[in-house]
Amino acid sequence: MPELTTASLMQNHRAATTLVGMLEGNGRFVAGEPRYKRDIVAAREAAPDQKPSAAVFTCIDSRVTAESAFDCDFGQLLVVRTAGHVPDRAAVGSLEFAAAELGISLIVVLGHERCGAIGAALHAVESDSHDPRTDYLVEQLWQPASQALAEASAEPDTASHAMRLQVRRTVADLGRRSSLEGVLVVGAVYDLDTGVVSLIDEN
């Protein structure tokens, strides 16, 4: 177990405080009472420099907008997107840059219901129609899709279960990387219908 230095303790506290603030922002978003307008005035104020407090690694889905969901202003969040939040080299490199150069202490892996990439992977597993030469995303999402289908009797909503498995898998992947040591990585799910962001456990 790594030694808990004063710096690491301060960083963990900062990450936890940032996460609480983001969830409070989500509460404002759901209540229809956002704090930030994100207008041109705010954009100009943030233009000289950026000091994001967290990164959100989420899906490319056009219905999922992290800055709105967490009611954050320009410069407060760094957002990385891939379909199904697959941690490819570019995505991981972007998060590593955010930690090393911008000093973020928190990464939120944000999945969402009715994910098209997850749906495509489930269909490919069910029909056994995967071609690894062309279906990169399906290949990357094959494991959570296969597990969700195998556990369908216990978890009947296979798409939702597969998405949560992929969130946990991504959190575990990022958490193992020495380049992100000291960064708090948490998993969450965005509900498309209600706008609520809920944290999920790692198991």
N, C-alpha and C positions, 0 to 999 in steps of 0.2 A: 504494500500500500504506500503511495507516495506521501512524503512528508507534507503536512499542512502548514505552509509558511504563512506569515502575516499577509503577504501579497495575495496568496491564493484564497485565504479566508475573506479578504476584502472583495476579491473578484466574485466569489460565490455569493456574497451578500449583495453585491451590485446586480448580479444576474437575477437573483430571487426578487429583488425590489423592482427590476425592470419587468419581470414576468407578471408580477402583481399589477403593475401599471398598465400593461397591455391587456390583461383580463378586465381591468376596470374600464379601459377604453372600449372593449367589446361590449360591456354592459351599456355604455353610452350609445354605441352604434345600434344595439338591439332596441333600446328605448327611444330611438329617434332623436337623441339629444347630443349630437356630436359637438366636440369642443373646437375642432379645427375645420376651417372652410377650405383650406388648401387652394387659395386663390393666388393671383399673380403677386400680391403683396408678400405673402408667405414664401412664394418661390424666390423672389428677389432677396428676401432676408436670409434665406438658406444658401444662396448662390455662392458666396465667397469660400465656404468650406463645408465639409460634411463630417459629422461626428455621430454616426448611428449608434444606438445603444444595443441593438439586437439585429439578427438576421432571421428572416423567415424563408425556409426552403419549402416550396409548395408546388402545386401542379400548374400547368399552363392554362387550365380551364378559365375561360373568360368570365365566368360567374364568381370567381374567387379573387377578390382584390384585398390584399393584406392590409394596405394602408387604411382602407375604409373599415374592414372588419375589426381592426384594433384601434380605430380612431387616432391615427398618428399623422403628424404633419410632415412636410418636406424635410428630408435629412434625418429623420428619426429611425427609419427602418431601411435595411438593405434586403432586397428581395431577390431570391434566386428561384428560377422556375425550370422544371423539366416535366414532361408528361409522366404522371404517376409518381412524381418526385423521385425519379430514379437517380441515384447518386453517381452520375458518370464523371469522367475526369474534369470536364469543364465546370460542372456544378461544385464538385469538391474543391477544385482549385479556387473557385470564387469565394467559397466559405473560408478556406485557409487564408486567402488574401484579406478577407474581412477581419479575421482574428489577428493576423500578424501586423497588418498595416493600419487598420482602422480601430483596433482595440475592442471589438465586440466581445461581450462576455456570455452571450446567450444566443442559441440557435433554436428556433421553434420549427419542427417538422410538421407541416400542416396538411393533413389529408382532407378529403371531402367526400360526401356521399355521391352516388351516381357518377363515379369517375369513368370516363370513356376508355382510358388506357387499361384500367383494371377490368372493365367489361370485355375488352378485346382479348385480354389474356385468358379470362375465364372461358370465353368462346373457343379459343385456340386449344386449351387443355381438353375441353369437353369433346371437341371434334378431332383432336390430335392432328391439327393442321399447321403445326409450327415449322417454319423454314428459317433456321438460324442465320442463313446468309442474308435474308432480307428483313426479318421481323425482329429488329434489335430490341424494341420495347417489350414485345411478347417474351423474348428470351429473358430479359431482366426481371420480368414480373411473373415468370412461370412458377417459381417456388411458392410465393404466397397464394397464387391462384390455385395451384395443385393442393396445397394444404387446406385451403378453405373448402374446396370441393370434397376432400377426404373427411372433413369434419362437419359436413353439411347436416348430419343428424343432430349434432349438438348445437350448431350455429346455422339455423335455416336460412338466414339472409347472407348468402355466400358472398355477394358483392361487398356488402358492408364489412363482413369479417375479413375478406381478402384485403380490403383497403387498410383496415386496422393492423393486420399482419405486416403490410408493407410499411406502414408508419413505424411500427416497432422495429422492423428490420433495418430501416434507414437510420433510426436513432442509434441502434446498436452499432451499425457500420461507422457512423460518424464518431461515436463515443470511443471507439477503439483506436482512433487515429492519433498518433503522438503529436501531429501538427495542430491538433485542436485540444491538446491537454489544457485543462483549466477552464475550458468553455463548457457551460451548462447546456446540454442538449436535451430537449423535451419533445414529446409527441403530443399532437392535438388534432382534433377533427372539427371541421367547419360544417355546420348544418345549412344547406342551401336554402331551406324553406324558412328557417327562423333567424338565421344569422348568428346563432350562438356558437361560440368556440368552446369546446370541452377538452380538458386535458385527458390523456389516456395513460394507463400504466404501461410499464415496459415488458410485462410478462404475457 
